[in-house]
Amino acid sequence: MTTTERQVAPAPVLDRATSVAARPKGRTVLKWVTSTDHKVIGNLYLITSFAWFLLGGMFAMLIRAELMAPGLQVVDTPEQYNQLFTMHGTIMLLLFATPLFAGFANAIMPLQIGAPDVAFPRLNMFAYWLYLFGGLIAAAGFLTPGGAAAFGWTAYAPLSDVANSPGLGGNLWVFGLALAGFGTILGSVNFITTIICMRAPGMTMFRMPIFTWNVLITSILVLIAFPALAAALLALGADRRFGAHIFDPANGGPMLWQHIFWFFGHPEVYIIALPFFGIVTEVIPTFSRKPVFGYKTMVFATISIAALSVSVWAHHMYGTGQVLLPFFAIMSMLIAVPTGIKFFNWIGTMWAGKLTFETPMIWSMGFLVTFLFGGLTGIIIASPALDFHVTDTYFIVAHFHYTVFGTVVFAMFAGFYFWWPKLTGRMLDERLGKIHFWMLFVGFQTTFLIQHLLGMQGMPRRYADYLPEDGFQTANVISSLGAFLLGASTLPFLYNVWRTWRRAPIVLVDDPWGHAGSLEWATSCPHHDTTSTPSPGSDPNDRRSTCTIPLSHPGAALDVGPNLNRRTQQPVSAPGCPPRVVSTSIAQVASRRWPVATKGAHLHQGPHDRYRAGDPGGQYPTHAPHKRQPCCDQHRATAMPHSSIGRWPFRRRHRRAPASETGTR
């Protein structure tokens, strides 16, 4: 089998003891509703956030239909238009993008660090239900007589007070988002605890995949930013319900709201960007057939972005004239430096690689192009002299969508196509995936590229109408036609999902891409806890008594001695995992820094000589040839592919393995 071939079953095969039809009705729904399994909760987050994405997209197309011509065509009043763009922004940022990060983190992160589950499974479930019901409460304003909130997703005071925005819809928006925000905070506490405390032995911090690093840093950002949002929302709720006068204009309330909100708002941009940077960093090395270039610089660049993101909030407030312009301009431009480092590393990873352009890689390329444009316009509006001319125009709308949509949506679909076999056990159709990409890419560029021109011509945002003599109609028609194509691009994806679930064969191998290097690809597709090995004397039905790496994994049952404590290097007994299984399957596979081989194997020792024992059938395809080759045909067939979490090209960090780990040389 070549490296590009994928092993799949000739027909759908059930991996259950009984058929699906034999199950009692409603059993699956009951299981999902009551589950504390991180994979099920991850799927719930992904499905729910994607449903919000579809609803927010429908609102966006209504907005673009309204703006195709002067006058009111779709909505009856400007108030209804205000409700549409308010809920569109709220849904896309707080009910789609933010929980989407939690969905990928739940589904993938524990597998990448060798953890059996998240640290607090019940808290994980509670966080999801807070998010779901909080979002439903916020959107329930459409069912009230006065309609939903209509003061913009930024809820500027005094527009959001009860005098200017009366009705129940505004109250539901405030308290619903506060409830959903608490769920985000609890979920982040869970992720931080899981990554810090539940990494498998051998999975050190600098062996973690970049995606796991980004989840950790994003979760820390959530704990910094979301309490500010919660405090602001509760204070606004007190103003609306109890007349607290916290954001009263007589007391400087509007400026107070903007400072608190944007102290949350700008870190929020990176809360929804950094996890998707991590997804792209997982995809590019896989389809470049080489490890990520500059692993440590990627980590430190991510940390730098997170640190700088909490010091640039007032660049959203240049127009107020009440912020220190030089400081915030310099900090806003400085944040482009670590972002540029990431681009350098992504390009360096692809440089001289064996590139293949499967659907996940194409979506990652679309992300690089689109986010680059958004970053360049960000440099423009970081300058106060330029920002004064385009603030609150469609130039800002275009920049924001290039930055946020270009990151979240392109990387989301890259992650879907990349991890779909790990989530469902089936591969999405490549042809439909490419049709989906090109429809969305062309539709997006058509919609938002021309909005830069609209902004420079002076068209303000958040207006339901414009005059014919303004000369905005032609550009708005082009933008709206692109929006309709962008919306239609979702149809091939939905058909692809349905077709794959009904007709696609089951994936038989752990790594159907052939060159994925992080630890989740050492588990089954989809991952099942029942394939793992329970510790002696434990309950086999308890997920916490099992390892995430099954004994069938190559090298899992090798006799290499006891586990060693990461700090003391003394033998320890890892809770819930057989010692010999952990030390081989986690420490060896995670680091990929020396061979995993049976005793008596004779191997050349070098930085590129990594082998998997116990794979006579060539289940794990060989990597592209290097200068150092296996010493015989037997080991040539079992050559281990490079890992995206290895430290190449820093070869000086490779050390010779002790004899107890490699056997006889």
C-alpha angles and dihedrals in degrees: 000000000000123000093255097051119099124213112228133160116262090236137011110286126195114229092196130096092236132033122261091244091061093062120102114258114267094017094119092049091049091049093052094045094051100033125121093183110126092223094054092045089048089054090049090053092048095048095044095046091048090052089054088048091057092048093048089048091054089053090050092054090050088053092050092046089054093051096050091093138012116271131036113301107152106024125050097218137016087246090067090050089052090053091051097053092040093055093038091059093041094050097044096048106031105022101034115024100036098048090041086067088053090051095055091041093053095045100044113016099071090050092050093056097039095248120150092221141331118297096254111028096176092048087050091055091045091052091054094051091048088054094047097048093039090055093047090051092050092050094042089085088088087069094056124090093247095046131231128320112301105183099093127266089274090059094210115200131267090024089064098050122106093256095058098030108031123174141070095278093074092050092050090050093052099047095036092056091046089055093047090047091057088056090053091051093050092048091052092051087054094051094048092049092047095051095043099041109024106050111129118251108280094026098111122180093261092049093058117109116256090247090060090048090053092049089053094049093043091052090053089051089052090056089052099044109030097059087060090053092047092051092048093048094048090048090049089049089052089052093051098043106028105023094244094161092213092140096032111146090228089064098044090263098151092058091044090054093049093050093049095042096048092044081065096032102061097044084048089064089059093039086064094038107046098061089052091049083058092052091053090047089056094048101046098057091047094057094036091058092227138085123269112282114240100007095181094044089054090054094047092045089055091050090049092051091051093048094048093045092072092055102055104058096116094063083086087060103053090116093060092067090218103100133082100261101192094052097048093042092054093045092047092053092043092060088066090069099070089039089055089050088058091053089049090052094047090051090044090053091055094042111109090353127137094252122198122180107221117157097273090053092049091053089050090052089051089052092052093051097044098042090048090058090048091050093050092053087047089062088054096053092041085074109082092210091060097035092059089065098049105028113128091011131111089267087075091047091053093046092049094050093046089052101041104027091039090055106034104036099038092046091042092058090043088056093045094052092041100047099029093103089050091050100041109009093244136094121238115235112269097210094052089045092057092046088051092051098050094046091051095042095050092042093050095048091047092050102047109022092070091048088074087064091048090053093049089050088056106254107157121221125239094037119128095204144026135190122262091234091058089080095224099120101087094052091044092053091052091047092049094049089053089050091055091051089048091053093046090054089074091067096071089050094051090047089048091054092049094045093047093050093049103038114012117107123242115267109242101192131068093231111035092174091060099219107051109131111189123098100256088071090064089068131073125279104271099018114243123189090210090071091063128090120255118223117250114279095010132119107268090209092058111096091206091062093062137076119233091226112072123224089244090069112109110267095012096117099040118131102238101142134258128328116270126219110247093233107027097031087220122139112268137174110237111221112251098002131088106248097232093049094052097047093053105033098041108027095040100039094041097052100034087191099126136018125283104214142147121257113280095030114138111214137167106244114224142123093270098040103098119147138182116218123212096037105112092150094059094242089157107056119231122255124243112286119275132190091264110064132188111271096236142016092256092063094034088069092053101045111147118236119237117271123232087221096055123107102240128164089036092082095166089073093063114102133189113264120241115256090248090064103042103030123219114348 
